[in-house]
Amino acid sequence: MAKIMRQFLKDGDLCPSIRGIFSNKLIPCSVRQLREGEILWHDNEPHPYCYLIERGMIKLHVINRDGKEKVLFYYTNGSLLGFQSLSKEKMTMTTATAILPTRLYVTEFALFYNFILENPEYLSALTSYIFHHMAIEAEEIVNISIYSAAERLAALFVLLAEEYPENSRGEVVIPFKNEDLAAMIGACRNSVSNALSAFNKDELIVRQRGSVTITDLKRLKEYAL
């Protein structure tokens, strides 16, 4: 199977020079700690800030007309948020929520933007990052139309396994509920439940309330390839 499910923007996807703007405090910035479930910003509110995730995970989501949550994207270590302020509309259409304890850098977007305009090498890095982000979103649209929910879920587990350490038995615990996993791969909850049942039967995972334990990551990788 082709490369799929690069849904997370990771450290290697963001030019180190952009990270250095924050970590070296080339512009005024502060550090913020978010608890699991804490909201970073709400929809329909002014959004004048830019963020870089040092560690943790943020989901970008909206509520549809039926009152159901739709997850648009997940961001993890090294991801940049807030470049959407480049658009003319400054009011946000999304909500950003920490789904893990998260530590991030915060600065005013105007300071960040002025800095990169004055330093072409950083502007080039940001442009590359935005195009990379667009390519990932386009790839996800293709993946949903080509690959089954089980294939996408297996690939997602392989990707998530990079974020969580193995325990003493060589297992990886993925702390997400079925509805969270369904949102991540753009599938319905029943499709995810069926895929998990098949993985459990093949002894690739163990299903638990509110989480999934990967017991055979090697075979799961073969399933996702």
N, C-alpha and C positions, 0 to 999 in steps of 0.2 A: 504494500500500500504506500502511496506517496506521502511525503511529509505533510502532517496535518496537525491541527489543534495547537498552533502557537498562539493560544489565546492570552497568555500572560506575557507582558513586556518585562523582561528580566534585566539584570545588571549588564549582561553582554550586549543588550540591544540599545543601550543608551551610551553615547560617546562619553568616555571618562571626563572629558573637558567640561561637559555640562554638569556632571556630578561635582566636579571641582569648584564650580561657581559657588555651590552651597557649602561643601565641606571645608573649603578654604576661606569662606566668608568674603568672597570678592565683592559681594553686595550685602547690605544689611539683611540679616535673616535670623530667625529664632527656631527653636526646636519645640515641637508639640507632641505630646503623648496622647494617643486615643485608646480608650477601652474597647473591648469587643462590643459591637453594637452601637458605638457612639457615632453620631452623624458629623461628618466633616462640613458639608453644606447641604442646604435644602433646595428644592426646586423653586423657581420663581423668586429668587432673591439675588441681590447684587453679589457679584463674585470677583472681587478685585485682587485675589491672591493667587500665587503660584506655589506648588508643593513638589518636593522630591521625597519619595519614600525611602527611608534608610533601612527599615525592616518592618514586615507586617504585610497586610493585604487590605485593599480597598475595593469595594464593588460600586460601580456606577449603575444606577437603576432608575426606572420610572414606574409610575402607577398608571395602568391603562384605564379605559372608560368603565370596565367592569370591576374596578377596584383591585385588580390583581397586579402583583409586582412583575416587572419584566427587567431582567438583568441585561445590561448592554455590554459591559466589559469588566474585567477584573485586572487590577494593577497590584504588583508586588515589588520586591526589593529593587531599587534603582529606577523605578518608574517616575515619570514626570507628569504631573497633573496641573491643569490651569492654563495650558497653552491655548485652550479653546477660547480664551479671552481675546485672541486675535480677531475673532469675528466681530461684526458690528453690533450684534445683539449681546448686551452685557448681562442680561438676566439669564440665569441658568434654567434649563429645561429638565435637569436631572437632579437626583439626590446621590450623594457620595457617603457611604457608610463603611466603617471599619468592621471587617468580619473576623479579624484577628487583632490582638493587641498590636498597635502600630505606632512607630516612631517616625516622624517626618520633619523635614525642614519647611519653613514657611517664610515667604517674602511677598512684598507687594508686586503684582505683575508688572506694573509700570516701571519699577526699578529693574526687574529682570529684563524686560523688553528693551529698555534704553541701553542696558549694558551690552546685550548681544548686538544691537545696532551699531554700537561704537567699536565692537570687536568682531571683525568679519569671520574669524575662525570659529567663534561660538555660534554665529548666525548660521554658518554652514552645518555645524553639528545639529542644531535645532531643526533645520530644514530636513536633514537626513532622518532624524527621529520622527518627524511628522509624517514623512512619506512611508517610513517603516510601519508606523501605526496604521496608516491607510491600507497598506498592503496586507497586514494581518486581518483587518476587518473584511477586506474583499475575499481573502482566502477562506475565512470562516463561512461566508455566504456560499461559496463553492462546496465546502466540505459538507454542509448541511444537505445539499442537494445530491451529493454523490455517495457519501458513506452512511452506513447504518448507524442507528443509535448505539448499538453495542460496540461497534468499531470506534466511534467517537468517544464513548465512555472509557474504553480501554486506553485510548491515547491520552485522555485527560488524566486518568490515574497514573500513567507513566510520568506525565508532566508534574502532577502534584507530588509524586514521590520524591521529586528533587527538592521540594520545599519542606518536607518533614523527615526527621531522622529515623533510622531504623531502631527498633527496640532490641533487647538482648537476644531475642529469638529470630532476628533478621526480618521482622515484620514491620510494615509501615501503616500507621493509623491515619486515615483521612477523615477529619472531623466535620463532615458535611452531611446534611440530610438529603433524602431523595429529591425533594423539590429544589434544593440548591444545585445538585448535580444536573438535574434536568435543565435548569436555567443556564448553566455553564455550557451545555452542549446544544442548546436550542431544540430540545426534545420534550415530549410530554412525560409526566411523572410515571405513567403506566409503562412506557417504553423503557425507562430507566429501571423500574422495578423488575421487568422481565429480563433485562440484561444482567442485573445483579443476581437474579435467581440462577441464570445460566452460569455465571462466573462462580457462584457459590457451589453449584453442582459439580463443576470442573475443578473445584478446590483451588481456585485462584485467589479467592477472597473469603472473608467471613463477615457476614452481615451482622450489624449490631444496631441498637437503637441510637439514631443520631450520628452514626459513623460507619465507616467501612474499614476493615483491616485487610491489607494486601498481604497474602501469605506466600505468593509465588510471583514475584515481580518479573523474573526472567521469562516465564511463560506468558505473562500478561503483555510483555513487550513484543513477543512473537505474534500475539493476537492482534496487536495494534499496527504491525508493520505490513 
